[in-house]
């Protein structure tokens, strides 16, 4: 797998796995774990997540998600496989995406046959929430541009736990900076890539924005990273700012 990255052959690798994923049944967990271990920490993934092409179908993270879904769908022990995957804090962002799909299968009555039962989903949600909070507490994904993705997965799983977590972070010393790191990436477009847009409509049920704005106004922006600067500005004025360079974007 490391050679796949060195030779820039990831697209070919995932295309090959598309045809051979059914052969993975006996070792599905170990195969996915090995893929996560190499790709989730790769520079190529980090680069793709900050580019303005992160929404394309061949984006590396989406390819991992696609393969994960295919392997699960072909497994004879779907709950056991998902449970083992969610146990891995090292790949918890992927776990959030797995739950997103399973949740839709059950609650939105998608055409897919649900991978698991509603009771099993409840068990997995609870486990995921605790692991996601632990990963955010330990800043495990702060350098891989997946923290916001993980936080919003947590919020989809439990608004109450996400709100409680973020409020506790805000109330810590200089907590507004950590909040800005966590919620920074709210979207991406083809103009300039990932952006932050902290609005009442999107965050009023997650955190006290008035208190957050008050804390943000006293921070010396010049001492912060471009990403944190952009997010603090958006917290204060609600406008859209690109994380790559801090420039203000237009709302669509």
N, C-alpha and C positions, 0 to 999 in steps of 0.2 A: 504493500500500500504506500509506503514511503517513496518507492520508485515511481508509482503512479503520479504522485505529486511532482517529483523531480522532473519527470518526463512530460509534465503537463498533459497527462493522459486521463484525467478524471472523467471527462465526457465519455470517452470510449469505455472506461471501466463501468460506469453506471449503465451505459447502453448494453454492455455484456451481461451485467447482473439482471437486466430486464428479462433476458432470455433464460438465465440459469437460476433465478431466485427460488424456483420450486425445488431445486436440488439442495437447498439450505435447511430443509425442515429439521433434520436431526441436530444441526448445530446453529440454529437461527440466532439464539442469543449471543453466542460467542462471535459469530460473524458480524453482527451489528455492533457489538461492543468494540471489536477491533477497528471497524470503520469509524466509529465515533472517536476512538482514542487518537487516531491519526488526523482525521479531517476537522474535528471540532476545535482543535488547537492550532490549526495550520495558518500560516500567513496568507495563503490563498483565500481561505474563508474570510479572514479579517478584511482583506482587500475588497472582496466581492460585497461584503456587507456595508462598506462605506462608499461604494461606487454608486453611480446613478443607474445601474443596470440590475440592482438587487431584486427587482420584481420580475425578471425574465425567467422563463421556465427552466433554463439551463444553469441558473444560479446554483452554486454548490450546496448551500443549505437546503434549498428546495429539492435538490436531487437526493439528499440524505433522507428527507422526509418522505419523498416518493418511494424510495426503496424500503424504508421502514414500514410504510403502510402496505406495500406489496408483500413483504415477508410475513407480516402479521396476518394478512388476509388469507395467506396460503398455509398458515400454521394449523395443526390439529389441536393445539393447546393454547388458544388465544389468550385467555385470562392469565394463565401461568406465565406466558411470554411477556405480556404487558406489565404484569406485576414485577417481574425481574428487571425489566427495563426502567420502570419508575423508581425502583430501589437505588438506581445508580445516580448519585448526586452529580457525578462528572458529566452526565448527559441530560440533566434535568430540563434544559430548554426544549429538547426533542420530546421529552415526556409531556410537556405542556401541549405540544402539537398533536401527540397521540390522543390525549384526552379531549382536545377540541373536536377531533373526528369522531371519537366514540360517543361523546356527548350529543353531537348532531345526529348520529345514527339513531340514538334512543329517543331524544327529546324532539327532534324536528322531523322524525319519521322519514328519513332519507330512503332512497330505494335500496341502499346497501342492506344486507342482512346484518343486524348488530353483531359486533364481535363479542360483546359481553352483555350481562343482564344489568338492570338498573341498580340492583343491590351491589353487584360487583363494582359498578361505576362509583357508587358512594364510597366504598372502601378505598378505591384508587384515588379519588379526589382528596380524601382526608390525608392519605399518605403523601401525595404530591404537594399539597399545601405546606406541610411541615418541612419537606425537603427543599421546596422552593424558597421558603423563608430562611432556612439555614444557609442555602447557597448565596442568597442576597446579603445576609448578615456577614458572611465570610468573604464577600466580594470575589467569588470564584470566577465570574465572567466579566469583570470590569474591563479587562483588556481585550476581550473578544467581540465586543459590540453586541452582546446578546442579553445584557442586563435588562434593558427596557422590554425586550421581547419576553423575557422570563417574568418580569413583574406583571405585564398585561395578561399573561397566561394565568398567573396567580389570581388576578382580579376577575377573570372569567370564571375561575373555579370557585372563588369565594370573595365577593365584594367586601364582606365584613372583615375577613382576615387581612385582605389587602389594605383596606382603610386603616385598620388598627396598626398594622405593621408600619405603614408610611407615616402615620401620625406620631408614632413612637420615635421614628427616625428623625422627624422634623423637630421634636422636642429635645433632642440631644444637643450637645455643644456643637455649634456650626452645622447643625443637622440639615439646614436648608441646602447646603452644598451637596450633601449626600443624596438628598431628595432629588436635586437637579441631575445628578449622575444617573439615578435609577429611572426617572421618567423622561429622560431627554429625547429619546427617539420615538416620536409619535406617528411618523409616516415617512414616505420616500417618494420622490417624483423624478421624472426624466430630465428636469432642468438642472438640478444640482445635487441630487441624491437625498440622503436622510435629512429630515428637518424636525424641529420641535415647534409645537403649537399648543400652548397651555391655555385652554379655554374653560369657561364656566360649564358649558354644556358637556364637556368631556371629563372634567375632574371634580365637579361640585359634590358628587356622591362618594368621592375617594379621599378628599382632604379639605381642610378649611383653607380655602384659597386666600381669604383676607389675611389670615395669620401668616401664611406662607409668603405673600407679597410684602408684608411688613418686615419679615426677616430678610427677604431678598434685597430690599432697598438699602440696607446698611452694609452689604458685602462689597468689598473692593474688587470690582470685576477684573482689574488689570492683573491681579494675582492668581486668576483662575485659568483653566484650560479653555480653549475656544468653545468646546462643547458645553461646558458649564456656563460660560459667559452667555452663550446663545440661549440656553434654557432659563437662566435667571432673568434675562431680558424679557423672554416670553411670559414668564411667571408674572412679571411686573405689568406688562402692557397687553398681553394676550395675542401679540402678533406672531407671525411665522418667521423663523430664522433657520438657516441651514447650518447643520452641525459641522460641515467640512471647513467652512471659512467664516461663519458667523454673520454672513450677509442676510439682509431681510428679504423674504420672499413674498410673492403675491398670493393672496388667498384665491382659491378656485371655487 
